[in-house]
Each structure stands twice: as structure tokens, then as C-alpha cells.
């Protein structure tokens, strides 16, 4: 990753996790998303070991690059860094965004979940 990705201008944001994949692999679901024109994919796997997530994310990141799509890892800054994801998404109970930014630098997108107008105001 040499320069910071911009958040794609898109109406759809694909999220994948095995619990929602109806028996298909995350890689298969992501390939279908990309073939359908999705330009942003978030990996939100909660069930796998770190090693499984790492190998799956490497494959998904490669596929996203082939389709010029943005790849975001959910809740795991270290995994996002290890696979050179385009970004990381964290929640209110994860590391503070300021600390996440310190870890990932300026080359990675950082997203934050918000549930209230006050949280949204604080996020920007």
C-alpha cells in the first residue's frame, strides 16, 4: 500500500461474515459482491481463529485489488496492518480512533461505528 485509498463513491457497502454467508465461504461471497459491482468490502468475521482470518483476508485483499475495490477489516487493527488492508473499522468499545490512527498512519482509512448523533459529531 503506497498511498492512502479514498473512500469509494458508492451506494453499496458489502459486509461479509460466515454467519451470514448461507454456507458459502467468505471468499466466494466477496467474489460475488465484486462481480456485482460492489466497490467496498468489509470483513467482519467473528468465528474464525486469527490464523484463519489472516489467510482469508490475504485472499480477499488480493481479490479486491483485482477488482479495484476497497478492503476494510472490522475491529482488528493488527490484522488490517498484517494484510495491508485499505482500512479498518472500529466500534465504540474498541481502541480510540486517535490511537488507531497512530498505529495505522495516514495510509489507511479509519471508520468508527456511531449510534447517536452525539457520537457522530464526535467522530468528525
Secondary structure, 3 states (H helix, E strand, C coil): CCCCCCCCCCCCCEEECHHHCCCCCHHHHHHHHHHCCCCEEEECCCCCCHHHHHHHHHHHHHHHHHCCCEEEEECCHHHHHHCCCCEEEECCCCCCHHHHHHHHCCCCEEEECCCCHHHHHHHC
